[in-house]
Amino acid sequence: MQPTDVIPAGKHPPSGRVIERQRGIGGRSTGGEPRGEAVAPPAQRANRRRLRVFLGVLVVAGTASLIYNYSRPAEYRASARVQINPGAVQVESMKALGGSQGTDAQRPLMTELQVLTSRPVVEAAAERLSVAMPNRVSALGVDPVTAMQASLQATSAGDTDVVELVATGADPELAAALVNSVIGTYKERLEQSYRDTSGEALERINDEIAKIDARVAQKRRVAEEFRQRHDVVSLEREENQLLARARGQATAVNNASEKLALAEGRLRALEEAAAQGRSVVRARDNPTLANLEQRASQIREDLRELEKSYTPDYLALDNKTGAQRRRLAELERQIEIERTTTQQLALAEAKEEVTSAREAASRIQQQIANDRVALQTFAARFNEYKVLRDELTQLESLARDTMQRKVRLEAGERARRPSVRILEAATVPQSAWRPDYGRDALLSVVGSLLLALLATWLVELFNRSDPQPAVVIAQPIAYPMMVGASGNMPQTHEALAAQARPALTAEPVGLLPSGTTFPRELAEDEIAALLDASTGRARLAAMLLLSGLAIDEIVLLERDDLDRASHRVRLQGISPRTIELPEPVWAALDRPPDSPGARMLSDESGSAPTAEDIALEIFYAAHDAGIVRPSEVTPDALRHSYLAFLVRQGIRLGDLVRIVGRLTPERAAAYGDLAPPGERIALEAVNRLMPGMPA
């Protein structure tokens, strides 16, 4: 057997190679057979086919696209910029006549844009152009006005009053002339409209002023005749005698009634005091009574001083003291008489005052009753006169306002005058606006090239040859080169074949690594059976793994990491985080604490298990639960089952990391492939309790 080279299926040997059956020593053939025969490679035929297809499609597509590109007629674009102040021809005139005050400032300019390209303006411009360049206008067809109007476009430059008027057409000179002619026609029409509108507004406001003046004169004459006929002095009530007297009588009645009430009250108080035996006369109001009371008070004071110095028996024998007591008794009698007399006089005066006040009030009321009819008649006429005067005042105010509007209208004619200022006149364009022949030709060539490549690929796609078996090519063997390990014994063909056979049967090297593989994913019934069969720390570790914790985090978990207020657990390790556990997991985890800092999975002696210990106990529980292939039930399998459960719900990967910690890029991409299509849901909407867990 000879050493061989292997050519993979579907490949051909290089051009010029010779396939040889057998060769002798030194390259000479044995058995009289020829050295070899040349085989023509099919790659040359495939290359010629590709070249023909590529060049054919490229030439046909490029020629057709270039012919279409350069056969399109050129269009020229002429533009001009004008500053239009449509102003206030119509707007201010309507305001002067009492129209709307809230006209938008932008609307008049937008209206003028429509007027600028309207058919009447374009038709007037076309008449001018038909005289200046009849041949060019007639080339537009039967209806040149419609063609011109279709080629025009007017736009405003932002929020300014600058307008750009553009005309597009095949004739560059006609396009420029059309733009300039339309602007000139529009300017003349705008000025004529201003003159017509301004004269009409002044005429209207003059007519309105004349009508209002006539109404004012008529209303003034009617009011004056009414005033003289009914003896109305003025609109001031005090200047009219009857109204002034009525007002005085009303005041007098009020005063008389007030005096009568005061007199009756005073009389009633005096009578009640007299009936009760009380004195209603004050000493300060009667000098005589005041003098008597003062003298009596002095005597009483002297007697009290004597009584303090002498005994009553001594004072009874003293003549001077007896005389003072008799004088005091006389003064008291005189005081009593004076009080009685004064009280009677006060009652008489009060009665007289009441009678006088009552008579005065009655007399005034009688006068009011006599003047009531005349007063009512005059008041009605006075109100009518007042209404006439109010109407006259309104008409006079309207006349003044109208006169002021006329003054403002006349004074603001120059400011309201419209203006059209040409900022940039249209010029004859020297180059076509569209199409861009150079750009479109380049696009045509590039498109034809891409189309040729696509056609070549499609032809090769449908002309692929079937895979060919491997071709074994015998290599020449030079016996002087084949020596044994000792350097002097030649090796046989069988020995060389034995050396080459391992290389031919070896696994290919350098292959790309396979995709990410997941651990086993447990079903719901397997999870329930595993938890039922496990006890103690194996069951707690399995529930924590089915809640997203890694085995290293579970081993390091301490009792101080539990936050019983919020049912949260603080995790250490390479992905520190705080997560909230489902209620069944928390109920199994939150046992009474033994000692601070103790591990959650430590046994009674206080020693904490390793990850291998937990994995072994989970394997025991899987075996006891009767799960098929229990060796595949590892901590990674339990945690993967929970991650797959969350991902298949559509959880966002950013929220997944918040629960299970950091993932490698390859593992994150692999879990992303498990997610269902559509939008992802928020963490709050995800079911965190693994199916199969106790409720």
Phi, psi and omega in degrees: 000143182257154172295147187231159167250141181252123175258123184300163180296143178085353180255160181237153179291156180301153182300135177092353178288153181242122177275121184246142179283300180212147176230146177271193180290134181081005175091004180274140182285154180253156176073016177075010181278154179294159180296326180164171179228141181284136178251125181291125181286136177286350180298327180294318178296321179294321179295320178295322177296315179300318182295319179296315180296315183297310182292322180298311180294320181297315182293315182294310182293318180296318180295316181296316182291323179290322177298316179295323182296310185277352176274348180287137180289148180279143176243137181249151185232119177246134183223154177219150179244128180229149176255113185254126172243087186292337173050222203245034182294297181282321186295309183291327178295319178294324176295320181295331180268012176088024181280198182292142181259354188251036180289134180290139184289335184276336184295319179301319180294319177296326176294319180293331176297321177290323179293325184299324180253018180286162183295320179301318180292315180295324180294318178295321178293323179295325177297321177294318182290329179294336176277320184283318181222076185296322183295319181291322179291318181294337179290349180281350177113196184290321182244081182293333181296316179297319178296319178295317181296324179291332181276351182267148176209128181241129179225149178265147181272089178066226181264015181268175177261020177270131183241136176253121179254124186237138174234133181239132180189174181281340181257110183294321181293320179293323179297314180294317179295323179297316181297312181294322180292320179296319179295317179296317179296317180297320180298316179296317180295323180294318178293321178295320177297323178296315181296318180294315183291321181295313179297321180295320180295317179296320179295319179295317183288330175293317176299320180295321179295318180298317180295319181292321178297320179296318179293323178296315180297318179295315181293325178294320180295317179296318181295321180293318178297319179296321181295315181292324183292325184252015173055048176266117184288306181199182178282350176280124185293329182290337182277349175266125190299313185295318179292322178294319179294321179296321179293321178294319179297320179297321178293320180295321179297318180296319180293318180295319179296322179294317178296319179298317180296320180293318181295316179296323178293318179295318179297318181295321179294320179295318181295319179295321179293321179293321180293330180269358179079016179265149179273132180253002182259126178271147184296327181290339178278344181233108182299320181297313180296323179294321179294316181297317181293328179291317180295318180295321179295325180292320181294319180297323180294320179294317180297323180292326178292320179293321181295333177286332185264331185234161180279161179298326181294321180291319181293330179290333180271346184278125182291323182295319179293322178295321179296321180294324179291323178292320179297322179295320179295321179294319179295321179294324177294318180294322178297319180295318179296318182294322178295317180297315181296315181296321180294320178295319178296321180295320178296319180295318179295321180294319178295320179294322180293321179296317181296317181295317180295322179294320179293321180294317179295320179295321181293320180292319179296325177295319178296319179296319179296323180292326184266003187294316183296313180296324180293318179297319180296316181291324179295321178295315179294325180295318178295321177297318179295324179294321177297318178298318180294323177296316177298319178296320179297318178297318179295319179295322177295319177296321178295319178295318179297319179295321178295321178294321177297322178295318179297316179295321179296317179291323182287333184259015180298317181292322180290329181273001183291128179289157180215144175232110182248123182279112178277324181209111181284157180285136177242160181290120180292140182265342180229155182291143177281316176207151359277164174272096187298318181297313180296315182293327177294319177297318177296323179296316180296315180296317179296320178295321178297315179295321178295321178295318177297319179296318179296319178298318179295320179294319179298316179293330179296321181269000179243022178290138179273154179291151179300138180258149177294160181296142180256127179266121182251120179285136179257144177292144182244125177257116183298328177295339181276342187258098177236156183281189181294334180278348177089358182226357181251120177290147180267148180275170176298323181294323178294318178296320178296322178295326177287327183277338185298320178298326179292326181285328183264000183289155177293142177295143180250165177080015179285155176291147179294148179289168182292169181295132179251141181262156170291181180291139177256121185277146176277171183296318181291328178291322178295316180297319179294321179297316181291327178290326183276344183262154179220167173062221185288336176295317179293319179295319179296321179296319179294322178291321176297322177283005173248005174105358181279145175277160183296324178293324178290324180293319181296323182274357185292129180245165180291332178291346180280355181272132174249094187291337181292322184248005182057040181244158181233131176267123185253141177256184177110205184283344179232072180298135181193170177234123183234158177259127183267150174300160186298316179298321179292319180295323179297322178285333184274325188275076175265162178302131183292140177272304180208148180298140177083001182283148177286147183292326184260014179288150181274190184295331179280352178094357180278138182267141180283162174266174178296324179295324178296316180295318180297321180293319179293325176293322176297317177302315181295321178294322178294316180293331180281353178078025179284138180293137181051065183296340179294339179277351179275089181246167174304322178295324179294318179296314180295321177297322178300320180290318179298317179296323177298318179290317184294320181291344172283345181098024180292148175288140181297329176297322176286328178298320180295327178296336181266310190259354179093187185291141176241150174290155179303320180294317181292322178296319178295321180294318177293328177299329178290339179280345185290144178287159177290159179107188182287151178273152182258158181285166182296325182294335182269359183272139174281116186270349184268119182293133175300140184098344177283151177294139182283000000 
